[in-house]
Amino acid sequence: MNIKVSVCIPVYGVEKYIEKCARSLFEQTMREDIEFIFVNDCTKDRSIEILEQVLAEYPHRKEQTKIIQHKQNGGLVAARNTGLLHASGEYIIHCDSDDWVELDMYEKMYLAAKENDADMVYCDYVKEMPGGISTKRLGGSALTAMDLQNELLNRQTLGTLCTRLYRKYIAHLDYLEFCPNHVSFGEDLLRNMFMLNHTNKIVKIPQEFYHYRDNPSSIVNSKKTYIAHNAWEMQDTFEKHFTDPIYRKALMHHFCWTLLYTMPFGIKPRQNFRKVLFSMLSDKHFNIKAKIRFFAACINYPLASYIIRKLKGTK
């Protein structure tokens, strides 16, 4: 079977959400030549049981669906890499198992990729907040890899992998093995920064195909000390593997933004904090709004939140 699109979905602790995610995948208008690769990262709840129950209602999807079992919990990075190893599609995209997608998402993105001979196609998304509040978000506006990298660096768009359909050879680049499996916070951004450096033709579809759930139990909303240690280890890892300036920019972005979460909770910055901060403040890749946000985050969380609201024009 000639697979056109592979969708990789890590599964851990999502029994409340996986049914909606799975149904949105199995009901895709792309009926043929698509595969769904679920990676069970040793979840302790009923997530896989619920997934199998939903799959039984879609018999035409059974041959298109793989459920890969990890022998031990490896974390988000390990689950995504396992999904990539089993993906055979011409194009590859990720989907988080607590989110969901529009039913025509993958068909339209694949058609746009083929019509334009694109290396990557991306779309806008909807942020789903508790209480049923939905907010449309721009997935980016750039049509070149460098411009999109700058948008990511300046936090003008979410650095998620789930709104970006990449050619297989780009998604399978050897760099994927560099990142420690237990380091998860900011991993999307860093993967995107690297893959975009190998991307030529980009197409943007200005539609909100992806629904990003603000999950209270997600990594972003987890313990701040865990996020801080993740940030430091990611910094160490990148310093060992990359010297290209564009990756340094991504690293500084990740490091400084993480301070917004960690500094109010008493996490002491490393000795090189001042050097990194001033390097970021003088860097032309960061716009003035990003610099103000980062600097405020390093001083005081309430101040940073106030400035961000003012910059966005919200109360």
Secondary structure as GFF3:
##gff-version 3
##sequence-region A 1 315
A	DSSP	beta_strand	5	11	.	.	.	ID=ss1
A	DSSP	alpha_helix	18	26	.	.	.	ID=ss2
A	DSSP	beta_strand	34	40	.	.	.	ID=ss3
A	DSSP	alpha_helix	47	56	.	.	.	ID=ss4
A	DSSP	three_ten_helix	59	64	.	.	.	ID=ss5
A	DSSP	beta_strand	65	69	.	.	.	ID=ss6
A	DSSP	alpha_helix	76	86	.	.	.	ID=ss7
A	DSSP	beta_strand	91	94	.	.	.	ID=ss8
A	DSSP	beta_strand	100	101	.	.	.	ID=ss9
A	DSSP	alpha_helix	105	116	.	.	.	ID=ss10
A	DSSP	beta_strand	120	129	.	.	.	ID=ss11
A	DSSP	beta_strand	133	137	.	.	.	ID=ss12
A	DSSP	alpha_helix	145	153	.	.	.	ID=ss13
A	DSSP	beta_strand	164	167	.	.	.	ID=ss14
A	DSSP	alpha_helix	168	171	.	.	.	ID=ss15
A	DSSP	three_ten_helix	174	177	.	.	.	ID=ss16
A	DSSP	alpha_helix	187	196	.	.	.	ID=ss17
A	DSSP	beta_strand	202	213	.	.	.	ID=ss18
A	DSSP	alpha_helix	224	241	.	.	.	ID=ss19
A	DSSP	alpha_helix	245	262	.	.	.	ID=ss20
A	DSSP	three_ten_helix	263	265	.	.	.	ID=ss21
A	DSSP	alpha_helix	273	281	.	.	.	ID=ss22
A	DSSP	alpha_helix	288	299	.	.	.	ID=ss23
A	DSSP	alpha_helix	301	312	.	.	.	ID=ss24
###
